[in-house]
Amino acid sequence: MLLRCLPRGGWMLLCGAAGAQSFNVDVGDAASLPSASYGAAALSPGSWNWQLTLDRFDIQDVHGTTTAVDLYLGFGCPGTFSCDLPSTTGDDGRLMDDGHLCGQVNGFFDQLANGRYLVYTYVLVACGTAPPQRVNVPGSVEGDQILSGTWPGAFVLGGNYARHTVTVASGSIAVNVTSTGVGDGHVNGFQLVRIDDPTLPGIPQCFGDGSGAACPCGNSGQAGNGCQNSTGTGGAHLYTTGATSPDTVVLQCFGELPSALTIFLQGNATLPPAAFGDGLRCAGGILKRLYVKSASGGVAAAPAQGDPSITARSAALGDPIQAGERRYYQTYYRDSNPSYCPAPQGNTFNASHVVKIVW
């Protein structure tokens, strides 16, 4: 039985059960959809849906499978904008050069599977003439985010996209975009990434949220994360996108310090949780440092474009991975505040939880 809730308080609660995971939506011109290999800022490639009309419609997940998940874009403003910016080329331009505008843009996803999602909202203000935009996702951890809506040649968290973390318990997510001054709200697209998606290759374990071993300074993170850090993000969360065969897996970690130096670690065994800087380490056995990255907006991801795949990198480091074998992945990242969790209990770095992948 499908249950839909009525509008309330300026936005609509939509209720119900579903079985969907991650979605990409390009708002604007159907003739300029990004390619399926394009992951945008979420690094989540796959099928891109198009939504311009005010009608509710079922959307495809990133695998191209039509689901029962609905998207509704309203209310009452079928307005569009289009700008041919020379700095946005290829798939970037297909996503960011056109969109939807209204006094308040209200996007509603319903019939979602309950779970934990990252919500990416893309905003390029109409031809650069509108004031900054406020993005509100009710129930999110981060609260409202203000976007300048400019394009400096790349995706910038807090500039041209917002990222919110939401735990869905009633099958719905609402996204509201409004102008901070005179003018309309603008939106170019959305991505939903379910970070506890059971169809993804990673299996999370070894949390620093107090559910198992204690963090070195009693600095437990939020549920499902690593230990808390000095900036109070709730701890780092590591998750995967892609598939194991062929290897398109990307390791993504958010909740780090804004520009933290980050090391992606692989082990071929798991250990009981042990103090590791301000966090816990469970990846063990033969350890390989796969990638070294700097976080942007507290997010680090690897492999990036141009990097070897995880299996190729592991083989190059002397640890070839055979089908069916397990590897354990963890990030550790710089947290240079020596007074947060001081030595000897802690140190000037922290760690995410572990993700196990069965290749």
N, C-alpha and C positions, 0 to 999 in steps of 0.2 A: 504494500500500500504506500502511495506517495503522499507525503504531507508537506504542504507549503504554508509558510507563515505569512502573515499580513504585514504591509509596510508599517514601520514605526519609527518615529523620531527622525524623519528625513532620509532614512535609508531602509532597505528591505532586508529582513531576515528570511532566508530561504532554507527550509529544513528538509532532511531526507537522507536516505542511505545511498551509497554508491560504491563503485569499485574502480576508482581512477587514481592516477598517481601524478604525473608531471605534464605540464601543458605550456605551449608557446602560442601567443596570440599577437598578430600584427594588426593594429587598428589603422584603417585608412583605405588605400587603393588596393583592390584585389589583384590588380595586374602587376604589383610590385612586391610580392611576398618573398621573404628571405629563403634561401635554399635550406634543405634539410640538414646540411652539414654545418650550419651556422648556429652557434650557441649563445651569441650576444654576451652580456656581462655575466650571466649566470653560468656560462660554459655548459649549457644543456642543449646540445643539438637535437634535431628531430623535426617532425612535421610542424609547420606553422599554420595556425588557423587565421582566418580573416574575419573581422567583425566590423561592420559599419552601421548596419541597420539597427533599429531599436527592438527588433524581434529577438526573443529568446531562442537559442539553438543549441543543439548538442555539438560538442567539440571533440576533436581528435586528440589523443595523447601524443607524446613525442614519438611513439612507435608507429603513428599513423592509423591507430585503431579508433574507430568512432565509439565514444563512450556515452553513458547516460548523464555526464556532467553538462550542465547548462551554463551559458554565459549570457547575461543580460546587461546591455549598456544603455543607460537612460539618465534621466527622464526627459522625454520630449524635445531633445535637441539633436537632430540629425546633421549638425554642422560638421564640416570638415576643413582641414587646412592642408596645404601642400607647399613645400619650399624645396627648390633644387639647390641644396647647399654644395658647393664644390668640394668642401672638406669631408663630406660624407659620401663615400664611394662604395660600390658593390652592395653587399648585404647590409652594411651599416646604413647606407642611404635608403635601402628598401624598407628598413624598419623605422628610421628616424626622420625621413623627409616628408611624411604625411601622417595625419592623425585625426582625432576627434576633439571638438571643442564644444563647451556648453557652460552656462553659468556655474554649474557644478557637475563634473563628470562622475557618474556613479557606476562602477562596475561590480557585478554580482556573479559569483561562481556558486552554484549549488549542486547538490547530489555528489559532493566530494566524499571520498573515503576519509574517515576520521584519521587524524595523524598530525604530524608536525611538518609544516610547510615553510619554505622561504617564498616570499612574494616580491617579485621584481616589478617595478612600475617605471616605465620609460617616458620621459617628458622632454620634448624640445619645443620651446615656446614658439607660437606661430610666427615664423619668419623673423624671430628675434625681437618682436615688438611688444611682447606681453611681460607683465611683472612676474617675479618668482611664483612658483606654484607650491601649494601645501598638499602633501600626500598623507591621507589618514587611512589606516587599516585598523578598524576596531578590534580590540583584543590582542594586539601585537605587543611584543616585549619592548620595542623601541619607541613607540609613541609617534607623534606626527613628525614628518621630515619636510624641510623646505628646500626646494630645488630651484637653482637659477635657470635651468632649462637651456643652457648654452652647450655648444659642441666645440671643445678645444682640439678636436682631432682624435678623441678617444672617449671611452666610457669612464665617467667619474662618479663614484658613489657620493651622493649629496649634491651633485652637479646636474647631471642629466638622467640619473636614475636613483630610485629609493629601494632599499631592501628591508623588509619586515619579516620577523619570525612570528608565526602564529601556530598555536595548537588548535586544530579543528576538532570539535566535539559534537557539533550539530550539523555537519555536512556542508557548511557554507563559509565563504569568505567575502567580505565587502571591501571595496577600494574606492575611496572618495578623493577626488582631485579638485581643488579650488584655487582660484587666484588669490594672492595676498594683497592685491590692489584692485584697481579698476580694470575689468576685463574678464574673460572667460577662463574656465579651467581647460587644460590641454592634456591629452594623453596620446602617446604613440604606440604603446603596446604593453603587454604583460607577460611575465613568465611565472608559473607556479612550479616549484621544485619540492616534491615530497621527500624529505631527507630521511624518513624512516620507511621508505618504499620497499616492500618485501621483494619486488622484482629486480631491484638493483643488486649488484654483485657483493656489496660490502655488508658485513654483519658486525654491528658495533658491540664492543665489550670493554671491560676495564675502565669503568667510569670514575670520575673524581667528584661525584655528586653526593658522597656520603653513604651511598647504597652498599659499598664494599669497604675496601681499605680506606683509612683516614688519610686525607691530604697532609703534607708535611707540617703545615701550620694551622690545621683545622680549617683551611680555606676551601671548603666545599664549593663546587660550582653548581649551576642549575642542573636540573634533571637531564641526564643523558649527555652531559658535557664533561670536559676535563676539569681540573681544579681551577678555582677562581684566581684571577690575576689582579694586578695592582690598579687597573683601570675599571674594574668592576663590570666586565662584559658578561659575567656569568660563566666564564670559562670557554675554552676553545672547543668547537664541535667539528669533527672530521666526518665527511660523507663521500660517497662515490656517485659518479654518473657514468654512462656508457655501458659497455658489455665486455665480457672476457674473451669471446671468440667471434670475430677477430678482436684483438685487444684494442678497445677504444676507451678504456677506463681512465677517468680523470679523478684524482684525489683533490678534494676541496675542503678547506678549513676556514671557518669564520669564527669570530669572537676573540681573535688575537689582538695585540696592541696595533694601532693604526698602520705603522710601517715596519713591523717587526721582521727581523731576519729569521727565516723559517727553514728548517731542515726536514725533509720528508724521509723517514726512516723505514726500512723494511727488515723484518726478521722472519726466520723460518720456523720459529717456535714461540710459544707464549709462556710467560713467567708469572709467578704470583706478583701482585702489585708491589713495587718498590719505590721509595722516595727518589725523585729525579728532579733536581732543582726545586721549584715551587709546586711541582706536580707529581705524577706517578708514571712509571714505565712498566709495561707488560710485554712489549715486543722483545724477543730474545733470540737465542740460537745464533745463527750466522747473520750478523747485522750488516746492512748496506745503506750508505747514505745515497739515496737515489737522486735527489734534486735539492738545490738550495735556491730559495726564492725570497723576495721581499714582499711582505703583505702590502696591500693597497686597501685602505679603509678597513683594516683588520681582517682582510680576506687574502689567503694565499692558495694557489692552485698549481698542480703539476700532474702530468706534463703539460707545458704550454705549447702554443704553436711553434713548430720547429724543433721541439724536443723529441728524443726517441720515446717510444711507448714504454710503459712500465716493464713489460716482459723483455723488450729489447735492451733497455738500460740494465736490468738485472743480469741478463746474459753477458753483457759487456763487462760487468763487474765481477764475473766469475760464478754467478749463481743462476744458471738456466732454470726456467720454471717449466715443468712438464704438466700436461693436462691432468687435472684432479689433485694437484698438489696445493697445499695451503701456504699462504704468506700473511704476515701480520704487519699492519701499517700504522704509523703514528707520526705526528709532527711534534717537534719541540721548537720553541720560538723564544726570542729575546724578550726579557722583561727586566729592564735595567734599574728598576727601583730597588736599591739594596735594603731599604727599611721595611718593605712590604712583608716579606717572609725571609728574615735575615738568616745568614749562616749561624750555626751549623745545620739548623733544620732545613733551610731552603737555600736558594742561590739566585742568580740574576737571569733565570730562564724558567719556562714553564712548558707544559705538554698537553696535547689533546688526549682524548681517550684513544683506544685502539679500534681499528677496523680489520676484520678477518675477511680475506677473499679466497675462495676455493676456485682455483683456475681450471 
